Amino acid sequence: MRRIGIQTWLLLLLIALLLQSAAAEAPAASYAIVTAEEAAVYAGQDADTAPVASLNRGTWAEVLDQADDWLYLRLEDSTEGYVSAAAVTIPEVRRGVVGIVRNPDEQGLLNLRAQPDWDAEVLSTYHSGVPCLLLSLRDSWYHVRVNGMEGYFREEFIRPFYGPWSDTVATVMAPEGAALHLRTGPGREQPSLRACASGTCVMVLTEGDTWWQVALDGQVGFMNAAFLRKGVHRDLSTATDEEENRWSVATVENPESNQLLNLRESPSRDSRSLGRFPTGTEVYILRQGIEWCKVRLVESPESIGFMATPYLRLEGLPEVPTLTVTHPEESFVNLRAFPMTTLGIVLARVPHGEKVEVLVPDDTWVKVRYGGTTGYMLAYYLR
């Protein structure tokens, strides 16, 4: 039996799913994003009057009406007014045939191959739920583009549908036990379309300052950018050894050739040593800090602990590692003098969205520096 051409296939799929997908794709309201450095908001269509408000680049506002030169907008604080059409953009949502990776084993990984062949080079691997754009179908192989990379997926491991797409994929990184909401508009007060667990992948349509417009399974909505990380990532709590091992490789560099570097049970020189290693020993960096790094030995994957950062040669990692403060209520997180809550000594209240320098990473308390002040923050609130 001869396989139909991709143009015919796309047309049939479009006809079958267009009505269903159209209802899910569009948010209830239309939103514009400020593309100028600053946009003045006026009470009327007259730029010679004093503005009633001002919007920064990347700010979203609901579009109530529009003419050739002006848009009538409702701001986040419910203020309404006119903005020059030259200062804002109503993003256009591109649509195409999208595929979602569906592995038979939900913990499994699907190979993206360089050619439509089982023996072809593996370019990358993807867990279930990762979206991609389907470019063509031939001999049971999809030619795809996933997060900007082109390759081939087997047809039986992809769920296709017609819907919104982009070349940028991001992964939800919500606090442990929490979910990130896909909302109808850019604001926490907007209705939720669905709750998404950490590890969920979305296509990023438009990036705002605080909120990103995204597509998820044919639905278009908005997510808080503080809980999104560009690229395809697994939730660290469910990451496999193979996935963790993709972190950058570092090499032990002792001051003297006859010295050995301790792998410590915890990030302290007083902690129990799990082994001592010569210069040239390779380790995976699981979590980076200025003072200590959490590592896994390349030659002994079961050996995980901490090594002093000054004695490691790091490759492909930032000189100063940072994390972003992410509070579910978008308020603040306490920077404490000690890694405990009982003493109640708070050095500073760090606002949601601020970055802190990582000195010592750990699973519960992270030693950080913020504005010249060194203290401890719960890892729960850092991404």
C-alpha positions as CSV (number, residue, x, y, z in Angstrom):
1,M,0.0,0.0,0.0
2,R,1.4,3.4,-1.0
3,R,1.8,5.9,1.8
4,I,0.0,9.2,1.2
5,G,2.1,12.4,0.7
6,I,2.8,14.7,3.6
7,Q,0.7,17.5,2.0
8,T,-2.4,15.2,1.8
9,W,-1.7,13.9,5.3
10,L,-1.5,17.4,6.8
11,L,-4.7,18.4,5.0
12,L,-6.6,15.4,6.4
13,L,-5.3,15.9,9.9
14,L,-6.2,19.6,9.7
15,I,-9.8,18.9,8.6
16,A,-10.3,16.3,11.3
17,L,-8.9,18.3,14.2
18,L,-9.3,22.0,13.3
19,L,-12.6,22.5,15.0
20,Q,-11.6,20.7,18.1
21,S,-8.2,22.4,18.4
22,A,-9.5,25.8,17.6
23,A,-11.6,25.8,20.7
24,A,-8.7,24.9,22.9
25,E,-6.0,27.1,21.3
26,A,-7.3,30.6,21.9
27,P,-7.4,32.2,25.3
28,A,-10.7,33.9,26.3
29,A,-9.2,37.4,25.9
30,S,-6.6,39.0,23.6
31,Y,-3.4,40.3,25.2
32,A,-0.7,42.7,23.9
33,I,2.9,42.9,25.0
34,V,4.9,46.1,25.3
35,T,7.8,45.9,22.7
36,A,9.1,49.5,23.2
37,E,11.4,50.4,26.1
38,E,8.4,52.2,27.7
39,A,4.8,52.7,26.7
40,A,2.7,55.7,27.9
41,V,-0.9,55.0,28.7
42,Y,-3.3,57.9,28.0
43,A,-6.9,58.6,29.0
44,G,-7.8,59.3,25.4
45,Q,-6.3,59.1,21.9
46,D,-4.1,62.1,22.5
47,A,-0.4,61.9,23.1
48,D,-0.2,65.6,24.0
49,T,-2.0,65.0,27.3
50,A,-0.4,63.7,30.5
51,P,-0.2,59.9,30.7
52,V,-2.2,58.1,33.4
53,A,0.3,55.2,33.5
54,S,3.5,53.8,32.0
55,L,4.4,50.3,31.0
56,N,7.8,48.7,30.7
57,R,9.0,46.4,28.0
58,G,7.7,42.9,28.4
59,T,4.5,43.9,30.3
60,W,1.3,42.3,29.2
61,A,-2.1,44.1,29.0
62,E,-5.6,42.9,27.9
63,V,-6.8,44.4,24.6
64,L,-10.3,45.8,24.9
65,D,-10.4,47.6,21.5
66,Q,-8.1,48.6,18.7
67,A,-7.8,51.1,15.9
68,D,-5.1,51.8,13.3
69,D,-2.9,53.9,15.7
70,W,-4.2,53.1,19.2
71,L,-5.0,50.1,21.4
72,Y,-7.4,50.4,24.3
73,L,-6.0,48.3,27.1
74,R,-6.8,47.1,30.6
75,L,-3.7,47.0,32.8
76,E,-3.0,44.5,35.6
77,D,-4.3,47.0,38.2
78,S,-7.5,47.4,36.2
79,T,-6.5,50.8,34.9
80,E,-7.8,51.3,31.3
81,G,-6.3,53.6,28.7
82,Y,-4.9,54.1,25.2
83,V,-1.4,53.0,24.1
84,S,0.2,53.8,20.8
85,A,0.0,50.7,18.5
86,A,3.7,51.3,17.7
87,A,4.7,50.5,21.3
88,V,2.9,47.2,21.6
89,T,2.4,43.9,19.7
90,I,-0.4,41.4,19.7
91,P,1.6,38.2,19.2
92,E,0.6,36.0,16.3
93,V,0.3,32.3,17.2
94,R,1.8,30.0,14.6
95,R,0.0,26.7,14.0
96,G,1.2,23.5,12.6
97,V,1.2,19.7,13.1
98,V,2.7,19.1,16.6
99,G,3.8,15.8,18.0
100,I,4.0,14.7,21.7
101,V,6.5,12.0,22.7
102,R,4.8,9.0,24.2
103,N,7.1,6.3,25.4
104,P,5.6,2.9,26.2
105,D,7.5,3.0,29.5
106,E,6.8,6.4,31.1
107,Q,10.3,6.5,32.6
108,G,11.8,5.6,29.3
109,L,13.6,7.8,26.8
110,L,13.0,8.2,23.0
111,N,16.0,8.5,20.7
112,L,16.1,11.4,18.3
113,R,18.1,10.0,15.4
114,A,20.1,11.9,12.7
115,Q,18.6,9.8,9.9
116,P,15.4,7.7,9.6
117,D,17.1,4.5,10.6
118,W,17.3,2.4,13.8
119,D,21.1,2.4,13.5
120,A,21.5,6.1,12.9
121,E,23.4,8.4,15.3
122,V,21.4,9.4,18.4
123,L,21.3,13.2,18.6
124,S,19.5,13.3,21.9
125,T,16.9,11.5,24.0
126,Y,13.5,12.7,25.3
127,H,11.0,11.7,28.0
128,S,7.2,11.4,27.5
129,G,5.4,14.7,27.1
130,V,8.1,16.5,25.1
131,P,6.5,18.5,22.2
132,C,8.0,18.8,18.7
133,L,7.0,20.1,15.3
134,L,6.3,17.4,12.7
135,L,7.8,18.3,9.3
136,S,7.1,15.2,7.3
137,L,6.3,11.5,7.5
138,R,8.0,8.7,5.5
139,D,8.3,5.0,6.0
140,S,7.1,5.3,9.6
141,W,9.7,8.0,10.5
142,Y,8.7,11.5,11.4
143,H,11.1,14.3,10.4
144,V,10.8,16.6,13.4
145,R,12.2,19.8,15.0
146,V,12.3,19.7,18.8
147,N,13.5,22.8,20.6
148,G,15.3,23.9,17.4
149,M,17.0,20.6,16.7
150,E,16.0,18.5,13.7
151,G,16.1,14.7,13.5
152,Y,13.8,11.7,13.3
153,F,11.4,10.0,15.6
154,R,9.6,6.7,15.0
155,E,5.9,7.2,14.2
156,E,4.5,4.8,16.8
157,F,6.1,6.9,19.7
158,I,4.5,10.2,18.7
159,R,1.0,11.5,19.2
160,P,0.2,14.1,16.5
161,F,-2.3,16.9,16.5
162,Y,-2.8,20.3,14.8
163,G,-2.1,23.2,17.1
164,P,0.1,26.1,18.2
165,W,3.8,25.7,18.1
166,S,7.2,27.3,18.5
167,D,10.9,26.3,18.3
168,T,11.5,27.1,21.9
169,V,10.7,24.5,24.6
170,A,10.7,25.2,28.3
171,T,10.3,22.9,31.3
172,V,8.1,23.5,34.4
173,M,10.3,23.7,37.5
174,A,7.8,24.1,40.3
175,P,8.7,23.7,44.0
176,E,8.5,20.2,45.4
177,G,4.9,19.0,45.7
178,A,3.5,22.1,44.0
179,A,2.1,22.7,40.5
180,L,2.4,25.6,38.0
181,H,-0.9,26.8,36.6
182,L,-1.5,27.4,32.9
183,R,-3.7,30.5,33.1
184,T,-6.0,32.3,30.7
185,G,-4.2,35.5,31.2
186,P,-0.9,36.9,32.5
187,G,-1.7,37.2,36.2
188,R,-2.2,35.0,39.3
189,E,-5.8,36.2,39.6
190,Q,-6.6,34.8,36.1
191,P,-8.5,31.5,35.9
192,S,-6.5,28.3,35.6
193,L,-6.8,26.1,32.5
194,R,-4.8,23.3,34.1
195,A,-2.2,22.6,36.8
196,C,1.1,21.3,35.6
197,A,3.6,19.2,37.6
198,S,7.3,19.9,37.6
199,G,8.9,18.3,34.5
200,T,6.0,19.3,32.2
201,C,7.3,20.6,28.8
202,V,5.6,23.5,27.0
203,M,6.3,25.5,23.8
204,V,7.1,29.1,24.5
205,L,5.2,31.4,22.1
206,T,6.1,34.8,23.5
207,E,8.3,35.8,26.4
208,G,7.2,38.6,28.7
209,D,9.1,40.1,31.6
210,T,7.2,38.1,34.2
211,W,4.7,35.9,32.3
212,W,5.3,33.8,29.2
213,Q,2.6,32.9,26.7
214,V,3.0,29.1,26.1
215,A,1.3,26.2,24.3
216,L,0.5,22.9,26.0
217,D,-1.3,20.1,24.3
218,G,-3.1,22.6,22.0
219,Q,-4.0,25.0,24.7
220,V,-2.6,28.6,24.7
221,G,-2.2,30.3,28.0
222,F,0.2,32.0,30.3
223,M,2.7,30.7,32.9
224,N,4.8,32.5,35.5
225,A,8.3,32.7,33.9
226,A,10.0,32.3,37.3
227,F,9.0,28.6,37.3
228,L,10.0,27.9,33.7
229,R,13.5,26.8,32.5
230,K,14.3,26.9,28.8
231,G,15.2,23.5,27.3
232,V,14.0,20.0,28.0
233,H,14.7,18.9,31.5
234,R,13.6,16.1,33.8
235,D,12.2,16.8,37.2
236,L,15.4,16.4,39.3
237,S,13.5,14.3,41.9
238,T,12.8,11.6,39.2
239,A,16.0,12.0,37.2
240,T,17.7,8.8,36.2
241,D,21.5,8.2,36.7
242,E,22.0,8.5,33.0
243,E,20.3,12.0,33.0
244,E,22.2,13.2,36.0
245,N,25.4,12.1,34.3
246,R,24.9,14.6,31.5
247,W,25.9,17.4,33.8
248,S,29.3,19.0,33.0
249,V,32.5,17.0,33.7
250,A,35.1,18.5,36.1
251,T,38.6,17.3,36.7
252,V,40.4,17.2,40.1
253,E,43.4,19.6,40.3
254,N,45.4,19.2,43.5
255,P,48.0,21.9,44.4
256,E,50.7,19.2,44.5
257,S,51.1,16.2,42.3
258,N,51.3,13.8,45.3
259,Q,48.2,15.2,47.0
260,L,44.7,13.6,47.1
261,L,41.3,15.4,47.2
262,N,38.7,14.1,49.6
263,L,35.2,13.2,48.5
264,R,33.2,14.3,51.6
265,E,29.9,12.9,52.8
266,S,28.6,16.5,53.4
267,P,30.0,19.9,52.4
268,S,32.4,20.3,55.3
269,R,36.1,19.6,56.0
270,D,35.0,17.9,59.2
271,S,32.7,15.5,57.3
272,R,33.5,11.8,56.8
273,S,35.7,11.1,53.8
274,L,34.3,8.7,51.2
275,G,37.6,8.5,49.4
276,R,40.7,10.4,48.3
277,F,41.5,11.1,44.6
278,P,44.5,12.2,42.6
279,T,44.8,15.0,40.1
280,G,43.1,14.0,36.8
281,T,40.1,12.2,38.4
282,E,36.9,13.1,36.5
283,V,33.6,13.8,38.3
284,Y,30.2,14.9,37.2
285,I,29.0,18.2,38.7
286,L,25.5,17.5,40.0
287,R,25.2,20.9,41.8
288,Q,27.7,23.7,41.6
289,G,28.8,26.1,44.4
290,I,31.6,28.6,44.8
291,E,32.9,26.7,47.9
292,W,31.7,23.2,47.4
293,C,30.2,21.1,44.5
294,K,28.0,18.0,44.8
295,V,29.7,15.5,42.5
296,R,29.4,11.9,41.2
297,L,32.6,10.0,40.2
298,V,32.7,9.2,36.5
299,E,34.5,5.8,37.0
300,S,32.3,4.9,40.1
301,P,28.8,6.2,39.6
302,E,27.6,4.9,43.0
303,S,30.0,7.3,44.7
304,I,28.3,10.7,45.3
305,G,29.5,13.4,47.7
306,F,31.0,16.8,47.9
307,M,34.4,18.2,46.8
308,A,35.9,21.6,47.5
309,T,35.4,23.7,44.4
310,P,38.9,25.4,44.4
311,Y,40.4,22.0,43.6
312,L,38.2,21.3,40.6
313,R,38.7,22.5,37.1
314,L,35.1,23.2,35.9
315,E,34.1,23.1,32.2
316,G,31.1,24.7,30.6
317,L,29.8,26.1,33.9
318,P,29.3,29.7,35.0
319,E,32.1,31.3,37.0
320,V,29.6,32.4,39.7
321,P,26.7,29.9,40.0
322,T,23.3,31.6,40.8
323,L,19.8,30.4,41.7
324,T,16.6,32.4,41.5
325,V,14.4,32.9,44.6
326,T,10.9,31.4,43.8
327,H,8.2,31.7,46.3
328,P,4.8,30.2,45.4
329,E,3.0,33.4,46.5
330,E,5.6,35.6,44.8
331,S,6.4,37.3,48.1
332,F,9.9,36.8,49.7
333,V,12.1,34.2,51.2
334,N,14.1,34.5,54.5
335,L,17.9,34.6,54.3
336,R,18.9,33.1,57.7
337,A,22.1,33.2,59.8
338,F,21.9,29.5,60.4
339,P,20.6,26.5,58.5
340,M,17.5,26.2,60.7
341,T,14.2,27.9,61.4
342,T,14.1,27.5,65.1
343,L,16.6,30.2,66.1
344,G,14.6,32.7,64.0
345,I,17.6,34.9,63.1
346,V,16.7,36.4,59.7
347,L,19.4,38.4,58.0
348,A,17.3,39.6,55.1
349,R,14.0,39.1,53.3
350,V,14.9,38.4,49.6
351,P,12.1,39.2,47.1
352,H,10.7,36.6,44.7
353,G,12.6,36.7,41.5
354,E,15.9,37.9,42.9
355,K,19.1,35.9,42.2
356,V,21.5,34.7,44.9
357,E,25.1,33.4,44.5
358,V,25.5,29.7,45.5
359,L,28.3,29.0,47.9
360,V,27.4,25.6,49.1
361,P,24.6,23.5,47.4
362,D,22.7,20.9,49.4
363,D,19.3,19.2,49.4
364,T,17.7,21.1,52.3
365,W,19.7,24.2,53.1
366,V,21.8,26.1,50.6
367,K,24.5,28.5,51.7
368,V,24.1,31.6,49.5
369,R,25.3,35.2,49.2
370,Y,22.8,38.1,48.5
371,G,23.9,41.7,48.2
372,G,27.1,41.0,50.1
373,T,25.3,39.1,53.0
374,T,26.0,35.4,53.4
375,G,23.4,33.1,55.0
376,Y,21.2,30.1,54.3
377,M,18.0,29.5,52.3
378,L,15.8,26.5,52.0
379,A,16.5,24.7,48.8
380,Y,12.7,24.4,48.3
381,Y,12.6,28.1,47.3
382,L,15.6,28.1,44.9
383,R,15.6,27.3,41.2
